[in-house]
Amino acid sequence: MLTTKQSEGDYLALRCMTLAATEHGGIDLVFHTNLFSGKTMDLTVYPQETNMSFLDPISGAWASISGTAKIVSDPDTVQKYYSPQLKAWLGVIKLEAKLATHVAAKEGILGRAVDTVNGAVKGEVPAINSIRELSMAELVECKFSFSWG
């Protein structure tokens, strides 16, 4: 889900998006977009108030990436990420990650269910997930290592 701050108002807007590509080893994200849409206006006015989140419904793992978005319409960049199914899309959104959080399930769905029930019985919060947050400095280090690799 792509989250933006509305260009005309004080609310957040969420939209389902399909990932077109990644850059810098998967740290920065690229999406196709219509240049004449509400999301492109939102991102033009508030490029730094952007978040993208992903969920794997099978494992329960999720990721949240906050950063600065940029609308790109130059033909070379659009062509680079073009596919025939996307003739109507005229541009791309590039999200440069500034903060990333990733949660992975420690066990399968059955193990998480057992741990959750045990936690409820004992009055304890079950440790069913492993969480990792990458700071801006860590992301810059990752990007640097991928640019030399």
ROLUMKOL-214774 format. One record per atom (N, C-alpha, C): residue number from 1; residue in three letters; atom name; z, x, y. Coordinates in steps of 0.02 Angstrom, whole numbers, plus 50000, padded with zeros to 5 digits. Atoms other than C-alpha are relative to their C-alpha. Layout:
<recs>
- seq_type_atom_pz_px_py
- NUM_ala_CA_Z_X_Y
...
</recs>
This chain:
<recs>
- seq_type_atom_pz_px_py
- 1_met_N_50000_50042_49941
- 1_met_CA_50000_50000_50000
- 1_met_C_50000_50045_50062
- 2_leu_N_50003_49965_49936
- 2_leu_CA_49953_50064_50172
- 2_leu_C_50041_49960_50050
- 3_thr_N_49958_50032_49950
- 3_thr_CA_50084_50025_50304
- 3_thr_C_49983_50030_50068
- 4_thr_N_50014_49979_49932
- 4_thr_CA_50039_50033_50489
- 4_thr_C_50044_49960_50048
- 5_lys_N_49969_50040_49947
- 5_lys_CA_50123_49979_50649
- 5_lys_C_49943_49964_50036
- 6_gln_N_50053_50039_49969
- 6_gln_CA_50022_49839_50727
- 6_gln_C_49986_50024_50071
- 7_ser_N_50020_49977_49933
- 7_ser_CA_49924_49888_50882
- 7_ser_C_50019_49950_50054
- 8_glu_N_49980_50052_49953
- 8_glu_CA_49967_49723_50964
- 8_glu_C_50061_49963_49973
- 9_gly_N_49939_50031_50024
- 9_gly_CA_50147_49684_50922
- 9_gly_C_50049_50052_49975
- 10_asp_N_49947_49955_50022
- 10_asp_CA_50306_49756_50853
- 10_asp_C_50013_49996_49925
- 11_tyr_N_49992_50010_50071
- 11_tyr_CA_50278_49719_50670
- 11_tyr_C_49961_50052_49960
- 12_leu_N_50037_49956_50046
- 12_leu_CA_50221_49821_50521
- 12_leu_C_49950_49957_49962
- 13_ala_N_50051_50033_50040
- 13_ala_CA_50064_49775_50426
- 13_ala_C_49989_50042_49937
- 14_leu_N_50013_49967_50063
- 14_leu_CA_50035_49816_50242
- 14_leu_C_49934_49977_49972
- 15_arg_N_50065_50016_50029
- 15_arg_CA_49867_49824_50155
- 15_arg_C_49992_50039_49935
- 16_cys_N_50018_49965_50062
- 16_cys_CA_49811_49865_49979
- 16_cys_C_49940_50044_50015
- 17_met_N_50056_49953_49990
- 17_met_CA_49696_50016_49979
- 17_met_C_49986_50034_49934
- 18_thr_N_50019_49961_50058
- 18_thr_CA_49601_50113_49848
- 18_thr_C_49989_50072_50023
- 19_leu_N_50005_49929_49983
- 19_leu_CA_49616_50301_49852
- 19_leu_C_49929_50024_49987
- 20_ala_N_50068_49973_50008
- 20_ala_CA_49446_50382_49882
- 20_ala_C_50001_50073_49978
- 21_ala_N_49997_49928_50017
- 21_ala_CA_49499_50564_49868
- 21_ala_C_50067_50028_50024
- 22_thr_N_49942_49964_49975
- 22_thr_CA_49637_50689_49896
- 22_thr_C_49976_50068_50026
- 23_glu_N_50014_49933_49975
- 23_glu_CA_49640_50854_49989
- 23_glu_C_50063_50042_49994
- 24_his_N_49944_49953_50003
- 24_his_CA_49751_51008_49984
- 24_his_C_50042_49989_49937
- 25_gly_N_49965_50006_50063
- 25_gly_CA_49795_50987_49801
- 25_gly_C_50033_49932_49989
- 26_gly_N_49972_50067_50008
- 26_gly_CA_49831_50801_49816
- 26_gly_C_50053_49981_50051
- 27_ile_N_49948_50013_49950
- 27_ile_CA_49949_50813_49964
- 27_ile_C_49975_49953_50054
- 28_asp_N_50029_50044_49949
- 28_asp_CA_49834_50732_50093
- 28_asp_C_49953_49950_49967
- 29_leu_N_50035_50055_50032
- 29_leu_CA_49749_50567_50055
- 29_leu_C_49940_49977_50042
- 30_val_N_50060_50024_49967
- 30_val_CA_49577_50494_50096
- 30_val_C_49984_49930_49973
- 31_phe_N_50017_50069_50017
- 31_phe_CA_49528_50309_50098
- 31_phe_C_49937_49979_50038
- 32_his_N_50057_50029_49965
- 32_his_CA_49367_50216_50141
- 32_his_C_50025_49944_50046
- 33_thr_N_49980_50053_49954
- 33_thr_CA_49377_50097_50288
- 33_thr_C_49941_49973_50039
- 34_asn_N_50046_50030_49952
- 34_asn_CA_49279_49979_50396
- 34_asn_C_50025_50022_50069
- 35_leu_N_49978_49974_49935
- 35_leu_CA_49283_50056_50570
- 35_leu_C_50020_49944_50049
- 36_phe_N_49986_50055_49955
- 36_phe_CA_49297_49884_50650
- 36_phe_C_50048_49951_49968
- 37_ser_N_49950_50042_50034
- 37_ser_CA_49456_49817_50571
- 37_ser_C_50067_50008_50035
- 38_gly_N_49932_49996_49972
- 38_gly_CA_49636_49785_50616
- 38_gly_C_50035_50065_49983
- 39_lys_N_49965_49938_50019
- 39_lys_CA_49696_49936_50519
- 39_lys_C_49975_50060_50040
- 40_thr_N_50024_49943_49961
- 40_thr_CA_49582_50055_50614
- 40_thr_C_50026_49997_50071
- 41_met_N_49970_50007_49933
- 41_met_CA_49645_49985_50779
- 41_met_C_50073_50022_49998
- 42_asp_N_49929_49980_50007
- 42_asp_CA_49825_50004_50719
- 42_asp_C_50006_50076_49997
- 43_leu_N_49995_49928_50010
- 43_leu_CA_49794_50184_50665
- 43_leu_C_49976_50039_50062
- 44_thr_N_50022_49968_49938
- 44_thr_CA_49704_50226_50828
- 44_thr_C_50057_50000_50051
- 45_val_N_49946_50007_49951
- 45_val_CA_49851_50164_50932
- 45_val_C_50063_50037_49976
- 46_tyr_N_49939_49971_50028
- 46_tyr_CA_49992_50223_50816
- 46_tyr_C_49984_50043_49938
- 47_pro_N_50019_49959_50059
- 47_pro_CA_49925_50364_50704
- 47_pro_C_50059_50030_49962
- 48_gln_N_49943_49968_50033
- 48_gln_CA_50097_50435_50667
- 48_gln_C_50046_49951_49964
- 49_glu_N_49960_50051_50034
- 49_glu_CA_50174_50271_50609
- 49_glu_C_49961_49975_49939
- 50_thr_N_50041_50017_50059
- 50_thr_CA_50083_50274_50441
- 50_thr_C_50036_50020_49936
- 51_asn_N_49971_49985_50065
- 51_asn_CA_50144_50265_50263
- 51_asn_C_49954_49972_49946
- 52_met_N_50037_50022_50058
- 52_met_CA_50056_50251_50096
- 52_met_C_50046_50003_49941
- 53_ser_N_49956_50000_50058
- 53_ser_CA_50148_50201_49939
- 53_ser_C_49960_49980_49938
- 54_phe_N_50032_50013_50064
- 54_phe_CA_50096_50195_49757
- 54_phe_C_50053_49982_49949
- 55_leu_N_49955_50019_50054
- 55_leu_CA_50177_50116_49604
- 55_leu_C_49962_50001_49935
- 56_asp_N_50026_50005_50068
- 56_asp_CA_50143_50142_49421
- 56_asp_C_50042_49947_49965
- 57_pro_N_49960_50054_50027
- 57_pro_CA_50197_49975_49349
- 57_pro_C_50023_50012_49928
- 58_ile_N_49981_49987_50069
- 58_ile_CA_50206_50043_49172
- 58_ile_C_50063_50044_49997
- 59_ser_N_49944_49953_50004
- 59_ser_CA_50323_50190_49200
- 59_ser_C_50054_49985_50052
- 60_gly_N_49953_50012_49946
- 60_gly_CA_50407_50127_49358
- 60_gly_C_50001_50057_50051
- 61_ala_N_50003_49944_49952
- 61_ala_CA_50365_50291_49447
- 61_ala_C_49967_49975_50064
- 62_trp_N_50032_50017_49936
- 62_trp_CA_50322_50277_49631
- 62_trp_C_50001_50060_50046
- 63_ala_N_50004_49947_49950
- 63_ala_CA_50276_50386_49777
- 63_ala_C_49991_49968_50068
- 64_ser_N_50006_50023_49931
- 64_ser_CA_50288_50363_49965
- 64_ser_C_49982_50060_50042
- 65_ile_N_50024_49945_49958
- 65_ile_CA_50191_50473_50086
- 65_ile_C_49996_49975_50071
- 66_ser_N_50003_50016_49929
- 66_ser_CA_50222_50464_50273
- 66_ser_C_49965_50056_50036
- 67_gly_N_50035_49948_49965
- 67_gly_CA_50113_50555_50395
- 67_gly_C_49960_49974_50058
- 68_thr_N_50043_50016_49943
- 68_thr_CA_49983_50554_50531
- 68_thr_C_49930_49984_49974
- 69_ala_N_50066_50023_50022
- 69_ala_CA_49822_50457_50503
- 69_ala_C_49948_50017_50052
- 70_lys_N_50057_49986_49956
- 70_lys_CA_49653_50498_50574
- 70_lys_C_49940_49961_49975
- 71_ile_N_50061_50035_50018
- 71_ile_CA_49499_50387_50575
- 71_ile_C_49943_50048_50010
- 72_val_N_50056_49953_49997
- 72_val_CA_49345_50490_50536
- 72_val_C_49936_49961_49989
- 73_ser_N_50063_50036_50006
- 73_ser_CA_49170_50424_50565
- 73_ser_C_49939_50045_50001
- 74_asp_N_50058_49956_49998
- 74_asp_CA_49062_50579_50572
- 74_asp_C_49962_49995_49933
- 75_pro_N_50041_50011_50060
- 75_pro_CA_48917_50562_50448
- 75_pro_C_50012_50049_49944
- 76_asp_N_49989_49951_50053
- 76_asp_CA_48953_50724_50354
- 76_asp_C_50063_49984_49959
- 77_thr_N_49938_50017_50035
- 77_thr_CA_49132_50672_50313
- 77_thr_C_49992_49937_49960
- 78_val_N_50010_50064_50036
- 78_val_CA_49083_50494_50267
- 78_val_C_49957_50012_49938
- 79_gln_N_50044_49985_50056
- 79_gln_CA_48944_50561_50155
- 79_gln_C_50037_50038_49944
- 80_lys_N_49962_49961_50048
- 80_lys_CA_49065_50682_50071
- 80_lys_C_50039_49955_49952
- 81_tyr_N_49959_50045_50041
- 81_tyr_CA_49171_50536_50007
- 81_tyr_C_49962_49936_49981
- 82_tyr_N_50040_50060_50012
- 82_tyr_CA_49029_50410_49989
- 82_tyr_C_49989_49987_49926
- 83_ser_N_50023_50020_50067
- 83_ser_CA_48993_50314_49831
- 83_ser_C_49958_49937_50010
- 84_pro_N_50045_50057_49992
- 84_pro_CA_48857_50181_49806
- 84_pro_C_50035_49932_50004
- 85_gln_N_49964_50063_49997
- 85_gln_CA_48987_50044_49783
- 85_gln_C_50029_49985_50069
- 86_leu_N_49966_50006_49936
- 86_leu_CA_49048_50072_49960
- 86_leu_C_49951_49999_50059
- 87_lys_N_50050_50000_49946
- 87_lys_CA_48891_50042_50064
- 87_lys_C_50026_49969_50065
- 88_ala_N_49976_50035_49940
- 88_ala_CA_48986_49927_50183
- 88_ala_C_50050_50040_50040
- 89_trp_N_49949_49962_49965
- 89_trp_CA_49119_50054_50228
- 89_trp_C_49966_50053_50045
- 90_leu_N_50033_49958_49950
- 90_leu_CA_49076_50154_50383
- 90_leu_C_50039_50063_50017
- 91_gly_N_49959_49943_49982
- 91_gly_CA_49216_50280_50392
- 91_gly_C_50052_50013_49948
- 92_val_N_49945_49984_50045
- 92_val_CA_49366_50358_50308
- 92_val_C_50064_50007_50041
- 93_ile_N_49934_49987_49972
- 93_ile_CA_49551_50366_50344
- 93_ile_C_50027_50061_49963
- 94_lys_N_49968_49941_50029
- 94_lys_CA_49632_50535_50316
- 94_lys_C_50074_49997_50020
- 95_leu_N_49928_50000_49987
- 95_leu_CA_49821_50535_50299
- 95_leu_C_50028_50069_49984
- 96_glu_N_49970_49934_50008
- 96_glu_CA_49899_50705_50328
- 96_glu_C_50074_49991_49988
- 97_ala_N_49931_50011_50020
- 97_ala_CA_50065_50704_50237
- 97_ala_C_50048_50041_50042
- 98_lys_N_49946_49966_49964
- 98_lys_CA_50222_50748_50337
- 98_lys_C_50065_49995_49961
- 99_leu_N_49941_50010_50042
- 99_leu_CA_50351_50682_50213
- 99_leu_C_49977_49964_49937
- 100_ala_N_50019_50032_50063
- 100_ala_CA_50333_50635_50030
- 100_ala_C_50061_49991_49957
- 101_thr_N_49946_50015_50046
- 101_thr_CA_50454_50553_49911
- 101_thr_C_49969_49976_49935
- 102_his_N_50027_50018_50065
- 102_his_CA_50421_50537_49725
- 102_his_C_50058_49983_49954
- 103_val_N_49950_50020_50049
- 103_val_CA_50523_50445_49595
- 103_val_C_49967_49994_49932
- 104_ala_N_50026_50005_50068
- 104_ala_CA_50494_50465_49409
- 104_ala_C_50056_49974_49955
- 105_ala_N_49951_50027_50047
- 105_ala_CA_50581_50369_49272
- 105_ala_C_50020_50055_49951
- 106_lys_N_49975_49950_50047
- 106_lys_CA_50690_50478_49162
- 106_lys_C_49987_49981_49928
- 107_glu_N_50011_50025_50068
- 107_glu_CA_50660_50369_49009
- 107_glu_C_49947_49946_50001
- 108_gly_N_50047_50055_50006
- 108_gly_CA_50542_50237_48945
- 108_gly_C_50033_49934_50021
- 109_ile_N_49975_50064_49977
- 109_ile_CA_50562_50054_48987
- 109_ile_C_50060_49975_49959
- 110_leu_N_49945_50022_50042
- 110_leu_CA_50677_50020_48839
- 110_leu_C_50063_50040_50016
- 111_gly_N_49944_49958_49982
- 111_gly_CA_50790_50167_48881
- 111_gly_C_50030_49981_50068
- 112_arg_N_49976_50021_49934
- 112_arg_CA_50801_50111_49063
- 112_arg_C_50037_49934_49995
- 113_ala_N_49967_50065_50008
- 113_ala_CA_50846_49935_49007
- 113_ala_C_50070_50009_49970
- 114_val_N_49934_49987_50031
- 114_val_CA_50987_50000_48896
- 114_val_C_50047_50031_50050
- 115_asp_N_49958_49967_49949
- 115_asp_CA_51052_50114_49035
- 115_asp_C_50022_49950_50054
- 116_thr_N_49984_50050_49949
- 116_thr_CA_51045_49969_49159
- 116_thr_C_50054_49953_49975
- 117_val_N_49949_50045_50029
- 117_val_CA_51145_49853_49044
- 117_val_C_50066_50037_49994
- 118_asn_N_49938_49961_50005
- 118_asn_CA_51272_49991_49008
- 118_asn_C_50032_50010_50069
- 119_gly_N_49974_49991_49932
- 119_gly_CA_51289_50024_49195
- 119_gly_C_50031_49936_50026
- 120_ala_N_49973_50064_49977
- 120_ala_CA_51316_49839_49230
- 120_ala_C_50067_49985_49966
- 121_val_N_49938_50012_50037
- 121_val_CA_51449_49827_49095
- 121_val_C_50057_50044_50026
- 122_lys_N_49950_49952_49977
- 122_lys_CA_51540_49982_49159
- 122_lys_C_50011_49997_50076
- 123_gly_N_49994_50003_49927
- 123_gly_CA_51515_49938_49343
- 123_gly_C_49976_50064_50034
- 124_glu_N_50027_49937_49973
- 124_glu_CA_51416_50098_49373
- 124_glu_C_49925_49993_50011
- 125_val_N_50072_49999_49987
- 125_val_CA_51245_50129_49445
- 125_val_C_49967_50047_49949
- 126_pro_N_50031_49957_50051
- 126_pro_CA_51133_50194_49304
- 126_pro_C_49953_50051_50033
- 127_ala_N_50045_49948_49976
- 127_ala_CA_51040_50357_49334
- 127_ala_C_49935_49996_49959
- 128_ile_N_50060_50012_50039
- 128_ile_CA_50872_50293_49272
- 128_ile_C_49939_50035_50029
- 129_asn_N_50056_49968_49967
- 129_asn_CA_50761_50386_49396
- 129_asn_C_50017_50069_50024
- 130_ser_N_49994_49934_49970
- 130_ser_CA_50733_50561_49458
- 130_ser_C_49962_49997_50066
- 131_ile_N_50032_50005_49934
- 131_ile_CA_50696_50570_49645
- 131_ile_C_49992_50069_50030
- 132_arg_N_50016_49935_49968
- 132_arg_CA_50615_50714_49739
- 132_arg_C_49969_49986_50068
- 133_glu_N_50028_50007_49933
- 133_glu_CA_50584_50722_49926
- 133_glu_C_49974_50067_50024
- 134_leu_N_50030_49939_49973
- 134_leu_CA_50466_50851_50000
- 134_leu_C_49999_49996_50075
- 135_ser_N_49997_49997_49927
- 135_ser_CA_50497_50900_50181
- 135_ser_C_49933_50023_50028
- 136_met_N_50061_49977_49968
- 136_met_CA_50363_50943_50307
- 136_met_C_49988_50074_49986
- 137_ala_N_50007_49928_50014
- 137_ala_CA_50398_51129_50280
- 137_ala_C_49975_50012_49929
- 138_glu_N_50022_49992_50069
- 138_glu_CA_50377_51111_50091
- 138_glu_C_49927_49978_49991
- 139_leu_N_50069_50022_50004
- 139_leu_CA_50215_51014_50113
- 139_leu_C_49952_50051_50030
- 140_val_N_50042_49948_49969
- 140_val_CA_50145_51148_50229
- 140_val_C_49993_50058_49952
- 141_glu_N_50003_49946_50049
- 141_glu_CA_50190_51279_50099
- 141_glu_C_49952_49983_49943
- 142_cys_N_50046_50022_50054
- 142_cys_CA_50100_51179_49964
- 142_cys_C_49927_50002_50023
- 143_lys_N_50069_50000_49974
- 143_lys_CA_49945_51157_50073
- 143_lys_C_49975_50071_50006
- 144_phe_N_50020_49930_49993
- 144_phe_CA_49943_51343_50110
- 144_phe_C_49984_50030_49932
- 145_ser_N_50012_49971_50066
- 145_ser_CA_49955_51388_49926
- 145_ser_C_49935_49973_49970
- 146_phe_N_50062_50029_50027
- 146_phe_CA_49811_51268_49883
- 146_phe_C_49939_50026_50039
- 147_ser_N_50057_49975_49962
- 147_ser_CA_49702_51338_50023
- 147_ser_C_49980_50071_49977
- 148_trp_N_50015_49933_50026
- 148_trp_CA_49713_51511_49942
- 148_trp_C_49981_49999_49927
- 149_gly_N_50012_50004_50072
- 149_gly_CA_49693_51448_49764
- 149_gly_C_49932_49983_49985
</recs>
